[in-house]
Amino acid sequence: MTYENIKTAILTVLVLLSGILTWNIWTYQPNYESVGNQKTVNEVSIATQKEIRKIVKPHQVIYHVEGKQYGAIDNDHIDKIMNVITKWKFYDVKKYPGRITDFNDRIAQGANTEIIFPDEVPIELYKRVLNIDDKDLPKFDFDRIIIKTETQQKQEGIIYFYSQRNQQVYESNVNPSFINDFAANYYRNAGRLTPYFEHDISDIKRIYLPSDPIDMVKYTYYQNPLDSEKFKEALFKDPSFVQRSVSDYGEEYTDDASKMTVDSQTNMIYYVNPIRDRESVIGTSNVLQKSIEFVNSHGGWTEAYRYVYKDDFNQRVLFRLYSKEGYPIFNQMGMSEIEQQWGQLEISRYIRPGFHLELPLNPDVKTKKLPSGQKALELLEKRKDFNPDLLGNLMPGYYMTQGPGDSPLILLEPGWFYQYEQEWHELVWEEGLKNGLE
């Protein structure tokens, strides 16, 4: 065998060996142990999650018909309206080119429909609810969606997004067939709804009040406490390090950074992270979205809560409980509210009810007749030291109280409520004034 033959044989063996090793590497499957579907975080669901449209929703619809106003606050009507407009395609969103000073009067005098929200809504968030076809959507807040109901067949339909607080208007277009269908199914039947009248608080602030007395149902609910251990699992980063203690007023859960208190008398839950609470806050436009996602993360929507207020600068958001008809529910101690305040990155305060309302216990339906909006306004204006410029709103609603003694009952009493210097109060017809309902 010559030297060349030997070299060729060795190279052939090496090539075959390399191929075998390469094949083994490609086809090798290590024998890993099965670890199953282990969770890296604690997943807690206290009640339910909810879509944005169920949390951020209007509280009033007003139809302007030949100089008169008709409207509704009930859930069924508002849900039907929103189901309609969320199917529309909005396009060409731009700033309103006209004068804002004339906008209010033109809306009230024309054939328009106002869909009114409790507070400012960021369009960045609500574009998840509406079908907006606009890649360069400007950033703005609004508290009213206004449908210009008179639209000719060949004209584009016009929708306004109006902010009373900021005195800004943006307009958008929709297919005119949408407006015509809306007019036929809703606007032309508006005369069957509750009559309202407009009240100008200032040159830029207008509210709508019912013209006639209102019959409202009194409710009694059984108060069912929520499991505080589930809130511990949901709110603390590592629940295994949380210490629980019991006192005369309730329970307290603490770790090295946070504290959660459960008040046994009011069944309120107070969670605070003092470290986050001391952070300097830079206002951001997504605080409402963060707040909704935070409650959704532990299924915390135990009742029909709605978004009612946000403070972008201080990163504070408030959700309020509403009755099944669509009336807001107030309580001095916050028993009808979910409040959040954020630090730079994390929640710093979370205050909410620690109970769930069972089905109403009323064996016999009891109602209470409330005076008209005009009567309520007259009584309010007669109050000593009342400054009409400080009035924010006036509306019928419910006041939540606990049953007598150690009763597990929750009572909802109808009444008139007004917002004055950013705080809510109940309008009492006898002498005296109830405490603020901030």
Secondary structure as the mmCIF struct_conf table of DSSP 4:
data_model
#
loop_
_struct_conf.conf_type_id
_struct_conf.id
_struct_conf.beg_label_comp_id
_struct_conf.beg_label_asym_id
_struct_conf.beg_label_seq_id
_struct_conf.end_label_comp_id
_struct_conf.end_label_asym_id
_struct_conf.end_label_seq_id
HELX_RH_AL_P HELX_RH_AL_P1 TYR A 3 THR A 27
HELX_LH_PP_P HELX_LH_PP_P1 TYR A 32 SER A 34
BEND BEND1 ASN A 37 ASN A 37
BEND BEND2 THR A 40 VAL A 41
BEND BEND3 ILE A 46 ALA A 47
HELX_RH_AL_P HELX_RH_AL_P2 ILE A 52 ILE A 55
BEND BEND4 VAL A 56 VAL A 56
BEND BEND5 HIS A 59 HIS A 59
STRN STRN1 GLN A 60 VAL A 65
TURN_TY1_P TURN_TY1_P1 GLU A 66 GLY A 67
STRN STRN2 LYS A 68 ALA A 72
HELX_RH_AL_P HELX_RH_AL_P3 ASN A 75 ILE A 85
TURN_TY1_P TURN_TY1_P2 THR A 86 LYS A 87
BEND BEND6 TRP A 88 TRP A 88
STRN STRN3 LYS A 89 LYS A 95
BEND BEND7 GLY A 98 GLY A 98
HELX_RH_3T_P HELX_RH_3T_P1 ILE A 100 ASP A 102
HELX_RH_AL_P HELX_RH_AL_P4 PHE A 103 GLN A 109
BEND BEND8 GLY A 110 ALA A 111
STRN STRN4 ASN A 112 PRO A 122
HELX_RH_AL_P HELX_RH_AL_P5 ILE A 123 TYR A 126
TURN_TY1_P TURN_TY1_P3 LYS A 127 VAL A 129
BEND BEND9 LEU A 130 LEU A 130
STRN STRN5 ASN A 131 ASP A 133
TURN_TY1_P TURN_TY1_P4 LYS A 135 ASP A 136
HELX_LH_PP_P HELX_LH_PP_P2 LEU A 137 LYS A 139
STRN STRN6 ASP A 141 LYS A 148
TURN_TY1_P TURN_TY1_P5 GLN A 153 LYS A 154
BEND BEND10 GLN A 155 GLN A 155
HELX_LH_PP_P HELX_LH_PP_P3 GLU A 156 GLU A 156
STRN STRN7 GLY A 157 SER A 163
TURN_TY1_P TURN_TY1_P6 GLN A 164 GLN A 167
STRN STRN8 GLN A 168 VAL A 174
HELX_RH_AL_P HELX_RH_AL_P6 PRO A 176 ASN A 185
TURN_TY1_P TURN_TY1_P7 TYR A 186 TYR A 186
HELX_RH_3T_P HELX_RH_3T_P2 TYR A 187 ARG A 192
BEND BEND11 LEU A 193 LEU A 193
STRN STRN9 THR A 194 ASP A 200
BEND BEND12 ILE A 201 ILE A 204
STRN STRN10 ARG A 206 PRO A 210
BEND BEND13 SER A 211 ASP A 212
STRN STRN11 ILE A 214 PRO A 225
HELX_RH_AL_P HELX_RH_AL_P7 SER A 228 LEU A 235
BEND BEND14 PHE A 236 LYS A 237
HELX_RH_3T_P HELX_RH_3T_P3 PRO A 239 PHE A 241
STRN STRN12 GLN A 243 SER A 247
TURN_TY1_P TURN_TY1_P8 ASP A 248 TYR A 249
STRN STRN13 GLY A 250 THR A 254
BEND BEND15 ASP A 256 ALA A 257
STRN STRN14 LYS A 259 ASP A 263
TURN_TY1_P TURN_TY1_P9 SER A 264 ASN A 267
STRN STRN15 MET A 268 VAL A 272
HELX_RH_AL_P HELX_RH_AL_P8 PRO A 274 ASP A 277
TURN_TY1_P TURN_TY1_P10 ARG A 278 ARG A 278
BEND BEND16 GLU A 279 GLU A 279
TURN_TY1_P TURN_TY1_P11 SER A 285 ASN A 286
HELX_RH_AL_P HELX_RH_AL_P9 VAL A 287 SER A 297
TURN_TY1_P TURN_TY1_P12 HIS A 298 GLY A 299
BEND BEND17 GLU A 303 GLU A 303
STRN STRN16 TYR A 305 ASP A 311
TURN_TY1_P TURN_TY1_P13 ASP A 312 GLN A 315
STRN STRN17 ARG A 316 LEU A 321
STRN STRN18 TYR A 322 TYR A 322
TURN_TY1_P TURN_TY1_P14 LYS A 324 GLU A 325
BEND BEND18 GLY A 326 GLY A 326
STRN STRN19 PRO A 328 PRO A 328
STRN STRN20 ILE A 329 PHE A 330
TURN_TY1_P TURN_TY1_P15 GLN A 332 MET A 333
BEND BEND19 GLY A 334 GLY A 334
TURN_TY1_P TURN_TY1_P16 MET A 335 SER A 336
STRN STRN21 GLU A 337 TRP A 342
BEND BEND20 GLN A 344 GLU A 346
STRN STRN22 ILE A 347 PRO A 353
STRN STRN23 PHE A 355 PRO A 360
BEND BEND21 PRO A 363 ASP A 364
STRN STRN24 LYS A 366 LEU A 370
HELX_LH_PP_P HELX_LH_PP_P4 PRO A 371 SER A 372
HELX_RH_AL_P HELX_RH_AL_P10 GLY A 373 GLU A 381
TURN_TY1_P TURN_TY1_P17 LYS A 382 LYS A 382
BEND BEND22 ARG A 383 ARG A 383
TURN_TY1_P TURN_TY1_P18 LYS A 384 ASP A 385
HELX_RH_3T_P HELX_RH_3T_P4 PRO A 388 LEU A 390
STRN STRN25 LEU A 391 GLN A 402
HELX_LH_PP_P HELX_LH_PP_P5 GLY A 403 GLY A 403
BEND BEND23 PRO A 404 PRO A 404
TURN_TY1_P TURN_TY1_P19 GLY A 405 ASP A 406
STRN STRN26 LEU A 409 TYR A 420
TURN_TY1_P TURN_TY1_P20 GLU A 421 GLN A 422
STRN STRN27 GLU A 423 LEU A 427
BEND BEND24 TRP A 429 GLY A 432
HELX_LH_PP_P HELX_LH_PP_P6 LYS A 434 GLY A 436
#
